[in-house]
Amino acid sequence: MAEATVTREIEERKERRASGLSVAGGLLLLVGALAAVLRLANLNAIPLAPGEAQEALAVWRFWQPESSGPAFDYSPAYFSLTSLLMLVLGDGEAVMRVVPAVFGVALPLLPWFWRRYLGVVGALTASLLLAVSPIATITARTAGGAAIALTAVLLVLIAWTRYLDEGRRGWLVAVFGALGLGLASGPLFLSGLATAGLAWLAQARIGPQLSLRAS
């Protein structure tokens, strides 16, 4: 009788947990939809700024072999992905901003992979704050590699902590994939990674000790 009661309690707990995750998953989709609207709507409403034009012109020249002009510094990751996108969508202000906008949509969704440490409410709160962040939104609507770099930094941190916790090879592959993407995105990735590393070191030395495993 006691065993049956314990089993029933365990099953009820699993059902409540599954129900809670379903609701949280729905809320995460709403946050993703909000991020998509803020980042993808009316991408061509404002002409390209000088820095954006420099990045876009490098891509445009790639498909115009007869054109010539001075060489520009540009993000290799942005250049490669936008060049492929131009084959399908052509050119224009909106097309030149699609790649960073897509990475900008992905950024607020990443904290969900940290929910075992932040908690479901904490992960959703972090996602919402990133979704409505003016800086994150502006960066995602700007042609260049900045949005790619920010997404890669967060992905490196998430994949590395999950690998340390679980030891799964897939997370290690994600770490190196994010590192490769970040290094190709531009110098912002290195500065962002260095800042995160210093913050992590400061927390380890002078901050409270945090456990990787959720309680």
C-alpha positions as a Markdown table, in Angstrom:
| # | Residue | x | y | z |
|---|---|---|---|---|
| 1 | Met | 0.0 | 0.0 | 0.0 |
| 2 | Ala | 2.8 | 2.4 | 0.9 |
| 3 | Glu | 4.7 | 1.5 | -2.3 |
| 4 | Ala | 1.6 | 2.3 | -4.4 |
| 5 | Thr | 1.2 | 5.6 | -2.6 |
| 6 | Val | 4.8 | 6.5 | -3.3 |
| 7 | Thr | 4.5 | 5.5 | -6.9 |
| 8 | Arg | 1.4 | 7.5 | -7.4 |
| 9 | Glu | 3.1 | 10.6 | -5.8 |
| 10 | Ile | 6.0 | 10.2 | -8.2 |
| 11 | Glu | 3.8 | 9.9 | -11.2 |
| 12 | Glu | 1.8 | 13.0 | -10.1 |
| 13 | Arg | 5.0 | 14.9 | -9.6 |
| 14 | Lys | 6.2 | 13.9 | -13.1 |
| 15 | Glu | 2.9 | 15.0 | -14.6 |
| 16 | Arg | 3.0 | 18.4 | -12.8 |
| 17 | Arg | 6.6 | 18.9 | -14.0 |
| 18 | Ala | 5.7 | 18.0 | -17.6 |
| 19 | Ser | 2.7 | 20.4 | -17.4 |
| 20 | Gly | 4.9 | 23.2 | -16.1 |
| 21 | Leu | 7.5 | 22.7 | -18.8 |
| 22 | Ser | 4.7 | 22.7 | -21.5 |
| 23 | Val | 3.5 | 26.1 | -20.2 |
| 24 | Ala | 7.1 | 27.4 | -20.0 |
| 25 | Gly | 7.7 | 26.2 | -23.5 |
| 26 | Gly | 4.7 | 28.1 | -24.7 |
| 27 | Leu | 5.9 | 31.2 | -22.9 |
| 28 | Leu | 9.3 | 30.8 | -24.5 |
| 29 | Leu | 7.7 | 30.7 | -28.0 |
| 30 | Leu | 5.9 | 33.9 | -27.2 |
| 31 | Val | 9.3 | 35.5 | -26.2 |
| 32 | Gly | 10.8 | 34.2 | -29.4 |
| 33 | Ala | 7.9 | 35.7 | -31.4 |
| 34 | Leu | 8.4 | 39.0 | -29.7 |
| 35 | Ala | 12.1 | 38.9 | -30.4 |
| 36 | Ala | 11.4 | 38.1 | -34.1 |
| 37 | Val | 8.9 | 41.0 | -34.5 |
| 38 | Leu | 11.3 | 43.5 | -32.9 |
| 39 | Arg | 14.3 | 42.3 | -35.0 |
| 40 | Leu | 12.8 | 41.3 | -38.4 |
| 41 | Ala | 10.0 | 43.9 | -38.9 |
| 42 | Asn | 10.8 | 46.7 | -41.4 |
| 43 | Leu | 14.5 | 45.9 | -41.8 |
| 44 | Asn | 14.6 | 48.2 | -44.8 |
| 45 | Ala | 13.0 | 51.2 | -43.0 |
| 46 | Ile | 16.3 | 53.0 | -42.4 |
| 47 | Pro | 19.1 | 53.3 | -45.0 |
| 48 | Leu | 22.4 | 51.5 | -44.3 |
| 49 | Ala | 24.7 | 53.4 | -42.0 |
| 50 | Pro | 28.3 | 53.9 | -43.1 |
| 51 | Gly | 29.6 | 50.9 | -41.1 |
| 52 | Glu | 26.8 | 48.8 | -42.5 |
| 53 | Ala | 27.4 | 49.9 | -46.0 |
| 54 | Gln | 31.0 | 48.9 | -45.7 |
| 55 | Glu | 30.0 | 45.4 | -44.8 |
| 56 | Ala | 27.3 | 45.2 | -47.4 |
| 57 | Leu | 29.5 | 46.6 | -50.2 |
| 58 | Ala | 32.0 | 43.8 | -49.6 |
| 59 | Val | 29.3 | 41.2 | -50.1 |
| 60 | Trp | 27.8 | 43.0 | -53.1 |
| 61 | Arg | 31.3 | 43.2 | -54.8 |
| 62 | Phe | 31.7 | 39.5 | -54.4 |
| 63 | Trp | 28.9 | 38.9 | -56.9 |
| 64 | Gln | 30.0 | 41.8 | -59.1 |
| 65 | Pro | 33.4 | 40.7 | -60.4 |
| 66 | Glu | 33.7 | 43.7 | -62.8 |
| 67 | Ser | 33.4 | 46.1 | -59.9 |
| 68 | Ser | 36.5 | 47.5 | -58.2 |
| 69 | Gly | 37.4 | 49.7 | -55.3 |
| 70 | Pro | 39.3 | 49.9 | -52.0 |
| 71 | Ala | 39.3 | 46.8 | -49.8 |
| 72 | Phe | 37.3 | 47.0 | -46.6 |
| 73 | Asp | 37.5 | 45.2 | -43.3 |
| 74 | Tyr | 34.4 | 42.9 | -42.8 |
| 75 | Ser | 33.1 | 40.1 | -40.7 |
| 76 | Pro | 33.9 | 36.8 | -42.5 |
| 77 | Ala | 30.9 | 35.0 | -40.9 |
| 78 | Tyr | 28.6 | 37.8 | -41.9 |
| 79 | Phe | 30.1 | 38.0 | -45.4 |
| 80 | Ser | 29.8 | 34.2 | -46.0 |
| 81 | Leu | 26.2 | 33.8 | -44.8 |
| 82 | Thr | 24.9 | 37.0 | -46.4 |
| 83 | Ser | 26.6 | 36.1 | -49.7 |
| 84 | Leu | 24.7 | 32.8 | -49.8 |
| 85 | Leu | 21.5 | 34.6 | -48.8 |
| 86 | Met | 21.9 | 37.0 | -51.8 |
| 87 | Leu | 21.6 | 34.1 | -54.2 |
| 88 | Val | 18.1 | 33.5 | -53.0 |
| 89 | Leu | 16.8 | 37.0 | -52.0 |
| 90 | Gly | 18.9 | 39.4 | -54.0 |
| 91 | Asp | 20.2 | 42.6 | -52.5 |
| 92 | Gly | 18.8 | 45.5 | -50.6 |
| 93 | Glu | 18.9 | 46.9 | -47.1 |
| 94 | Ala | 16.6 | 44.2 | -45.6 |
| 95 | Val | 18.6 | 41.4 | -47.1 |
| 96 | Met | 21.9 | 42.8 | -45.8 |
| 97 | Arg | 20.4 | 42.8 | -42.3 |
| 98 | Val | 18.7 | 39.4 | -42.3 |
| 99 | Val | 21.6 | 37.4 | -41.0 |
| 100 | Pro | 22.3 | 39.4 | -37.9 |
| 101 | Ala | 18.5 | 39.7 | -37.3 |
| 102 | Val | 18.2 | 35.9 | -37.3 |
| 103 | Phe | 21.1 | 35.5 | -34.8 |
| 104 | Gly | 19.5 | 38.3 | -32.8 |
| 105 | Val | 16.3 | 36.2 | -32.6 |
| 106 | Ala | 18.3 | 33.1 | -31.5 |
| 107 | Leu | 20.1 | 35.0 | -28.7 |
| 108 | Pro | 17.0 | 35.4 | -26.3 |
| 109 | Leu | 16.2 | 31.7 | -26.7 |
| 110 | Leu | 19.6 | 30.4 | -25.5 |
| 111 | Pro | 19.0 | 30.9 | -21.7 |
| 112 | Trp | 16.5 | 28.1 | -21.9 |
| 113 | Phe | 19.5 | 25.7 | -22.1 |
| 114 | Trp | 20.5 | 27.1 | -18.7 |
| 115 | Arg | 17.2 | 26.5 | -17.0 |
| 116 | Arg | 18.6 | 23.7 | -14.9 |
| 117 | Tyr | 20.8 | 26.3 | -13.2 |
| 118 | Leu | 18.7 | 29.4 | -13.5 |
| 119 | Gly | 15.4 | 27.7 | -12.9 |
| 120 | Val | 12.6 | 27.8 | -15.4 |
| 121 | Val | 11.4 | 31.3 | -14.2 |
| 122 | Gly | 15.0 | 32.6 | -14.2 |
| 123 | Ala | 15.6 | 31.3 | -17.8 |
| 124 | Leu | 12.4 | 32.8 | -19.1 |
| 125 | Thr | 13.1 | 36.1 | -17.4 |
| 126 | Ala | 16.6 | 36.2 | -18.9 |
| 127 | Ser | 15.1 | 35.4 | -22.3 |
| 128 | Leu | 12.5 | 38.2 | -22.0 |
| 129 | Leu | 15.1 | 40.7 | -20.9 |
| 130 | Leu | 17.3 | 39.8 | -23.9 |
| 131 | Ala | 14.3 | 39.9 | -26.3 |
| 132 | Val | 13.3 | 43.5 | -25.3 |
| 133 | Ser | 16.8 | 44.8 | -24.7 |
| 134 | Pro | 17.3 | 48.0 | -26.8 |
| 135 | Ile | 21.0 | 47.3 | -27.3 |
| 136 | Ala | 20.4 | 43.7 | -28.3 |
| 137 | Thr | 17.7 | 44.7 | -30.7 |
| 138 | Ile | 19.7 | 47.5 | -32.3 |
| 139 | Thr | 22.7 | 45.2 | -32.7 |
| 140 | Ala | 20.5 | 42.6 | -34.4 |
| 141 | Arg | 19.1 | 45.1 | -36.8 |
| 142 | Thr | 22.6 | 46.3 | -37.9 |
| 143 | Ala | 24.4 | 44.7 | -40.8 |
| 144 | Gly | 27.7 | 43.2 | -39.6 |
| 145 | Gly | 29.0 | 40.5 | -37.3 |
| 146 | Ala | 28.2 | 42.0 | -33.9 |
| 147 | Ala | 25.0 | 40.0 | -33.4 |
| 148 | Ile | 26.7 | 36.8 | -34.5 |
| 149 | Ala | 29.5 | 37.5 | -32.0 |
| 150 | Leu | 27.1 | 38.1 | -29.1 |
| 151 | Thr | 25.2 | 34.9 | -29.8 |
| 152 | Ala | 28.4 | 32.9 | -30.2 |
| 153 | Val | 29.7 | 34.2 | -26.8 |
| 154 | Leu | 26.6 | 33.1 | -25.0 |
| 155 | Leu | 26.5 | 29.8 | -26.8 |
| 156 | Val | 30.1 | 29.1 | -25.8 |
| 157 | Leu | 29.3 | 29.8 | -22.1 |
| 158 | Ile | 26.2 | 27.6 | -22.1 |
| 159 | Ala | 27.7 | 24.7 | -24.0 |
| 160 | Trp | 30.9 | 24.8 | -21.8 |
| 161 | Thr | 28.9 | 24.7 | -18.5 |
| 162 | Arg | 26.7 | 22.0 | -19.8 |
| 163 | Tyr | 29.7 | 19.9 | -20.9 |
| 164 | Leu | 31.4 | 20.3 | -17.5 |
| 165 | Asp | 28.1 | 19.2 | -15.9 |
| 166 | Glu | 27.1 | 16.4 | -18.1 |
| 167 | Gly | 30.3 | 15.4 | -20.0 |
| 168 | Arg | 28.4 | 14.8 | -23.2 |
| 169 | Arg | 30.4 | 15.1 | -26.4 |
| 170 | Gly | 27.6 | 17.0 | -28.2 |
| 171 | Trp | 28.1 | 19.9 | -25.9 |
| 172 | Leu | 31.9 | 19.9 | -26.5 |
| 173 | Val | 31.2 | 19.9 | -30.3 |
| 174 | Ala | 28.9 | 22.9 | -29.7 |
| 175 | Val | 31.7 | 24.7 | -27.8 |
| 176 | Phe | 34.1 | 24.4 | -30.7 |
| 177 | Gly | 31.4 | 25.2 | -33.2 |
| 178 | Ala | 30.5 | 28.4 | -31.4 |
| 179 | Leu | 34.2 | 29.3 | -31.0 |
| 180 | Gly | 34.7 | 28.9 | -34.8 |
| 181 | Leu | 31.6 | 31.0 | -35.5 |
| 182 | Gly | 32.6 | 33.6 | -33.0 |
| 183 | Leu | 36.2 | 33.9 | -34.3 |
| 184 | Ala | 34.8 | 34.4 | -37.8 |
| 185 | Ser | 32.3 | 37.0 | -36.6 |
| 186 | Gly | 34.8 | 39.7 | -35.7 |
| 187 | Pro | 36.8 | 41.2 | -32.8 |
| 188 | Leu | 33.7 | 41.8 | -30.6 |
| 189 | Phe | 33.7 | 38.0 | -30.0 |
| 190 | Leu | 37.1 | 38.1 | -28.4 |
| 191 | Ser | 36.3 | 41.1 | -26.2 |
| 192 | Gly | 33.0 | 39.6 | -25.2 |
| 193 | Leu | 34.6 | 36.2 | -24.3 |
| 194 | Ala | 37.4 | 38.0 | -22.4 |
| 195 | Thr | 34.8 | 40.0 | -20.4 |
| 196 | Ala | 32.9 | 36.8 | -19.6 |
| 197 | Gly | 36.1 | 35.1 | -18.6 |
| 198 | Leu | 37.1 | 37.9 | -16.2 |
| 199 | Ala | 33.6 | 37.9 | -14.7 |
| 200 | Trp | 33.7 | 34.2 | -14.2 |
| 201 | Leu | 37.2 | 34.5 | -12.6 |
| 202 | Ala | 36.1 | 37.3 | -10.3 |
| 203 | Gln | 33.1 | 35.3 | -9.2 |
| 204 | Ala | 35.2 | 32.2 | -8.5 |
| 205 | Arg | 37.7 | 34.2 | -6.5 |
| 206 | Ile | 35.6 | 36.8 | -4.5 |
| 207 | Gly | 32.0 | 35.9 | -5.2 |
| 208 | Pro | 29.8 | 33.2 | -3.7 |
| 209 | Gln | 30.4 | 29.6 | -4.8 |
| 210 | Leu | 27.9 | 28.5 | -7.3 |
| 211 | Ser | 27.1 | 24.9 | -8.1 |
| 212 | Leu | 26.8 | 23.8 | -11.7 |
| 213 | Arg | 24.0 | 21.4 | -10.8 |
| 214 | Ala | 20.6 | 22.7 | -10.1 |
| 215 | Ser | 19.2 | 22.0 | -6.7 |
